[in-house]
């Protein structure tokens, strides 16, 4: 909530404050002659100001001002401010001075965690800024906001004096960033860098994150063929647990002790700023399988001591590092522990239960069962489930209306390590599953995995605002974002040098995360407040690029939509270890035998048959081609519509970049060049996937009809896609190294140039089919289909009205109606908010201009919310979905009703 500038009359200000003003040190002489400089006013009797985070934030603002050459004084009372032209008063929002200033400004700070207020007052002689918070972190956010203004402004004092009154509160309770240790080679330097961590945490808290998760043991999904095992089974790399002789023989005791000391340092620096500090313990297996080249091994454990050792190690870790407020556990088979080993986890969790303080248990819930849930709840510690958001990728800013058929629950459990997550609980592999019950006893925090965006910059404020709302879905508690470079150098693929993958050393930031500072800013600010103004996000770009800042912001915003849309509409794999759309491993149109990494795709495993990530909203390529030939329409969004979206975003991004290239200052600086290159590459990816999606539809038209015209058109589009790929290869050449590694397999490393031969081979395979093609002109049906695929698509225009019920009553039928003009049929699709279920689809009854239907009473006897959408068939034969996507694809395309 932003209120605008509040102009105060000096005498009225003092009159309103009355005795409160006197007590706080305000008096007539406070507003004497203006002079340069800033005075920070902080009452040490204010508990929020005196808190450790509050004290840190005050020091942070003072440092920012001093660095800009501003004279700064710090006093306990405003009457001691002297001749400074600007006073910044830090206070808790319930303090007397804050209450009075807020009242005069006719605003209030919410009595909610992390809420903040900045109130502008004073007169032309002296400006007064109140920075207040409901709690310590709210005050930190208010003061770091002012520090951010100072650091980004051309004139620090003048810009502070122009700050407007604002009050804000967080939209999401949890806004977490995860950084993981995956590579001995690439991650030891930053882990041990005492200079880096304070600056990194400064960035996180300034951008309104409230939690940091340092993850260990996520380098491998399975402990087979392990080469880089540093921190993989984490405990003995940090601790010598009394009563056990568990050790890493290749690790010196001094290094183990240094690791623990470093972890303690990181934890202290984190909580000093008011951030929560969590640690991820993702691997509990300790015997590497078929791993003769592992650089570190574990000795001293067997099956009888495994559980007790882990319990005692957890307890010891929590006592050694008291700043840890939460632990993340991977509890399915990829933890190295066979699924269904409930006694083991009960033993481990006992270490948390008996640590002597509150420590949250966060479980990665793939394969989660009721029994496992009860084991965690029985600890009487807070419990969180953190499901994957759009698999191991980042889809569009809503939760899938449906999941891929491959992830639907199986009839029975399997035998072995992954018995549950590949059996009856498979639907929890890549989404929220059945975790969003209304009667749940756990929190739900969604986790964005780094499959879609790994090395390229991202930053779209509108998408980020929509994501922010999505992470509140059905009472969800927020999100944890895995950093873009989370898996850089994973599974032994680490290479010393640039962690960002730059061949041009001039492009390297000092620390890898500095490349993504703008991305972090967009995420953090929008997760806190999705109404954050674009100019707030643009501050650092304004400082760096001057008049070109807005154009560059627009360029990056548009191209940042491309890969999430591609991921949503086309998912040959849900796993980040297989599908990397940034550096896409080309899937063949024709060769189902050599399907590369896409083992979890539908058979036949070819490009056109890949499922969308949301098959309720999107057609696959082959599905749409068959709709074109049959004349039927499901109303789903088509690959051609998706192609048009991403081509338009690419074109808009390129136009904005061209404007930035002529207006921006600092175009030769590394910051500008890094962003320019990443915009160009993502625009190229939009052009590539757009053309290939069209080519795929055309090819399947040929497969079904055997008409040569469709094949010829497909090849033309495929060659267009190739041209786009070749162009982005040129952009990346000399900028990124020839071997960017996020894994050991060839499809998880290399360069965009390495993907060209597979594209050429597939185009040649289509060309070889021309000799067996039919007539060149094509039948009327094929000609019409070709025209549809190649022109700008026009979605059916729906003239509909629908009022969403506020709540439903369990055990009562939920009546729904929709008013629709020029329609032939309307179908209702509904299900519980439980991804194990399929939608129920029923024809609605027509009553004049309205259609009516009811979700049955028996179906509403549920602890799950209900979700639904309408499939509307027009009298002209066209179909669409309602609500579907609005003019921009950023909204939730279905309705949700929660139980009364």
Helices and strands as residue ranges (DSSP letters): E 2-4, H 10-24, G 28-31, E 38-42, H 47-50, H 52-67, E 72-75, G 78-80, E 86-92, H 96-104, E 116-122, E 127-133, H 136-152, H 156-161, E 165-168, E 174-180, H 184-191, H 194-206, E 211-216, H 235-238, H 253-272, E 276-281, H 303-320, E 324-330, G 333-335, H 342-353, E 360-364, H 370-377, E 383-385, G 405-407, G 426-428, E 443-448, H 461-470, G 473-475, E 478-482, G 505-507, G 512-516, H 517-528, H 534-545, G 546-548, H 549-569, G 581-583, G 607-609, H 621-630, H 639-663, H 670-705, H 708-732, E 740-741, G 746-748, E 749-750, G 752-755, H 756-768, G 770-772, H 780-790, E 800-801, E 807-808, E 814-820, E 823-832, E 840-843, E 845-847, E 850-855, E 866-874, E 879-882, E 895-899
